[in-house]
Structure formats: C-alpha cells, structure tokens
C-alpha cells in the first residue's frame, strides 16, 4: 500500500458511501491511465469510470432520475457487485495503483491490470471494469 493515500472522511462522504455517520477509514486509488477511480472503505469497494465504450444494463426502477447511473460498480464484503446509482463519484480520490499491484481490506481486494481493474470479495464475487468492457461475476 505504499504511496496510497489514507483518508479519514467526515459524515458527508461517509453518508454518500452508505457508511455510518461516524468517520470511516477510506482509501482512494486510481488506475495508471487515470480513467478509473476507486474507493475502498470498511465495508465497500467502488470503482467509477470516466470514459467507456459500453453501456450499463437498464436503469433499475429504484434509481431516481436525478441520480447518475452506470458510471461505476460497487461491491460489499458479501454478495454480488452491482452498478452504482449515485450523485457522487469515486474519481480522483487517491494515488495511482500501478499495474500488477493490488489493494485489499475488509474482505475485498482490487487488482490493477493493464486491461482494467478486477475487484472481488472473500466469496469470490466481484467485477471487472475497463474502457472496453465490464463484467460482474
């Protein structure tokens, strides 16, 4: 984790991430291309993408019209990954995670690969995200 920024975020950011109002320890990191930005918190891992050549699945009915949808994917310690419905972003939140390196915490990990980010939880569920494609497994 050398070179990665450790942040203590206040109630505003913690609330957006779905964490309790108390401060949560969060690590932000970015792909070497700068096209993917991720946040690893105590109980979630989220990656957003700036430019993509693919479309997300259909917007779910419970995602309000005033929120963005499909700009990122979120994963919790257990359960499947899902597309983000939110008005914030994980872009620009930290240092570069070099290709071939990974970041782990809270039962989740993310690998920086030349083909994009590959993130998973301890159940083996997760996602891949890149300019060319995405996948949920």
C-alpha positions as CSV (number, residue, x, y, z in Angstrom):
1,X,0.0,0.0,0.0
2,X,3.0,2.3,-0.3
3,X,2.1,5.6,-1.8
4,X,-1.6,5.2,-1.3
5,X,-3.4,7.9,0.4
6,X,-5.2,7.1,3.6
7,X,-8.1,9.5,4.3
8,X,-10.4,9.9,7.2
9,X,-13.7,11.1,5.8
10,X,-16.4,13.0,7.6
11,X,-20.1,12.4,7.8
12,X,-20.9,13.9,4.4
13,X,-18.7,11.5,2.4
14,X,-19.4,8.6,4.7
15,X,-23.2,9.1,4.2
16,X,-22.8,9.1,0.5
17,X,-20.9,5.8,0.6
18,X,-23.6,4.3,2.8
19,X,-21.3,4.2,5.9
20,X,-22.5,5.3,9.3
21,X,-22.3,9.0,10.1
22,X,-19.1,8.4,12.2
23,X,-15.9,8.8,10.3
24,X,-14.8,5.8,8.3
25,X,-11.3,5.0,7.1
26,X,-11.2,5.1,3.3
27,X,-8.5,4.6,0.7
28,X,-8.9,6.1,-2.7
29,X,-6.8,4.9,-5.7
30,X,-6.7,5.5,-9.4
31,X,-5.8,3.4,-12.4
32,X,-2.5,4.3,-14.1
33,X,-4.5,5.6,-17.1
34,X,-6.5,7.9,-14.8
35,X,-9.7,6.6,-16.4
36,X,-10.8,4.5,-13.3
37,X,-11.1,5.8,-9.8
38,X,-11.8,3.6,-6.8
39,X,-12.6,3.8,-3.1
40,X,-12.0,1.1,-0.6
41,X,-13.9,1.7,2.7
42,X,-14.5,-0.5,5.7
43,X,-17.4,-2.3,4.1
44,X,-17.4,-1.5,0.4
45,X,-15.3,-1.2,-2.7
46,X,-16.4,1.1,-5.5
47,X,-14.8,1.9,-8.9
48,X,-16.1,4.6,-11.3
49,X,-15.0,5.1,-14.9
50,X,-14.7,8.4,-16.8
51,X,-14.8,7.2,-20.4
52,X,-16.2,3.9,-21.6
53,X,-17.2,2.3,-24.9
54,X,-20.0,0.2,-23.4
55,X,-23.5,0.8,-21.9
56,X,-24.6,-0.4,-18.5
57,X,-27.6,-2.6,-18.0
58,X,-31.1,-0.9,-17.9
59,X,-31.5,1.6,-15.1
60,X,-33.4,0.0,-12.2
61,X,-36.8,1.4,-11.2
62,X,-35.5,2.4,-7.7
63,X,-32.7,4.6,-9.2
64,X,-34.1,8.2,-9.1
65,X,-33.9,10.3,-12.3
66,X,-31.8,12.9,-10.5
67,X,-29.0,10.4,-9.9
68,X,-26.4,9.2,-12.3
69,X,-26.4,5.5,-13.2
70,X,-23.9,3.2,-14.7
71,X,-20.8,5.2,-14.1
72,X,-19.4,2.7,-11.6
73,X,-19.8,-0.6,-9.9
74,X,-19.9,-1.2,-6.1
75,X,-19.1,-4.4,-4.1
76,X,-19.6,-5.2,-0.5
77,X,-17.9,-7.7,1.8
78,X,-20.6,-10.3,0.9
79,X,-23.0,-10.6,-2.0
80,X,-22.8,-9.6,-5.7
81,X,-21.5,-6.5,-7.3
82,X,-24.0,-4.0,-8.8
83,X,-24.0,-0.9,-10.8
84,X,-23.9,2.4,-8.9
85,X,-26.9,4.7,-8.7
86,X,-25.5,7.9,-7.1
87,X,-24.8,11.6,-7.5
88,X,-21.2,11.5,-6.4
89,X,-18.0,9.9,-7.9
90,X,-15.0,7.8,-6.8
91,X,-12.8,9.6,-9.5
92,X,-9.7,11.5,-8.4
93,X,-9.7,10.1,-4.9
94,X,-6.2,8.9,-4.5
95,X,-2.8,7.8,-5.7
96,X,-2.1,5.6,-8.7
97,X,-2.2,1.8,-8.1
98,X,0.4,0.6,-10.6
99,X,-0.4,-2.3,-12.9
100,X,0.3,-5.7,-11.3
101,X,-0.4,-4.3,-7.8
102,X,-3.4,-4.9,-5.6
103,X,-5.1,-3.2,-2.6
104,X,-7.0,-5.2,0.0
105,X,-9.0,-4.6,3.1
106,X,-12.3,-5.6,4.7
107,X,-12.5,-8.9,2.9
108,X,-12.3,-7.2,-0.5
109,X,-9.4,-6.6,-3.0
110,X,-8.8,-4.8,-6.2
111,X,-6.1,-5.7,-8.8
112,X,-4.8,-3.0,-11.2
113,X,-4.2,-4.7,-14.6
114,X,-3.4,-3.3,-18.0
115,X,-6.8,-4.4,-19.1
116,X,-8.6,-2.5,-16.2
117,X,-9.5,-3.1,-12.6
118,X,-10.5,-6.5,-11.3
119,X,-12.1,-6.5,-7.8
120,X,-13.6,-9.2,-5.7
121,X,-14.8,-10.1,-2.2
122,X,-14.0,-13.1,0.0
123,X,-16.9,-15.0,-1.5
124,X,-15.2,-14.8,-4.9
125,X,-17.8,-12.4,-6.3
126,X,-16.8,-9.2,-7.9
127,X,-16.4,-7.2,-11.1
128,X,-14.1,-6.1,-13.9
129,X,-14.2,-2.6,-15.3
130,X,-12.3,-1.0,-18.2
131,X,-12.8,1.3,-21.1
132,X,-13.6,-1.6,-23.4
133,X,-15.8,-3.8,-21.2
134,X,-17.3,-4.6,-17.8
135,X,-18.2,-7.8,-16.1
136,X,-19.9,-8.9,-12.9
137,X,-19.1,-12.4,-11.6
